[in-house]
């Protein structure tokens, strides 16, 4: 009987771990789509350049995501017609969080790039997280 309880407990725990992973992947894929929508609505000329984390070390993904979130707050809509879509996508990206710990590097240590390049790098980071 004791073995059966242990087996059932292990089975339950492993099935819970398997169901959690697809949910997170779906969440990251939604964030990726949101970034792609934002790319089409963001102003890319005569704007502030943004610190863009590229190829962060696996242990520093949390810091890189935090830098991207900070940078998205500085983005501007391309024109007045895209403001509702732009505002909604920014809200979605502000709520996104990635578990982890901070690294020694700061956002200011990364090279500054134009908003569309910034968003392409953000999408690249999310794709790395999905894999």
Steps between C-alpha positions, in 0.01 A plus 500: 500500500782737588662445160173575328468833683857595409438401138179704482672800657789483252259455209294799609807722546648406164170558320472844661851589383413394145183708490677811632757509222256531205320785681825696534593435137158624391550812713841567341357446151229757578767746614688434175186580297447814706855617422440436129181711511687775680770499229239608245369787713818649646662821385855436376620841378606798709466307825715419799734204454446218749743280691464162329613180672635255243607144565467513879640208695232247603530600866441865409174464307302658785718812485473516120118473514494777764710721268262435212200583718665824608573582135146432380377783722705741287348386169267730310212418262567552130190718456171585671311224317698222673481642852232253630691196371831643618367573849349153537820321395708709740263402784541131415879528495507688832318212672740237365749368752780250469613312809863527596764704674670826413847496350785739553451669161276804473277607213731791429784258419322391182532671162226746402290421194195627313157383626438243224843343554430508873175307446668248267754428775217468754327246273829313459534480880144363539572238231807399701283462811251282309769253390 
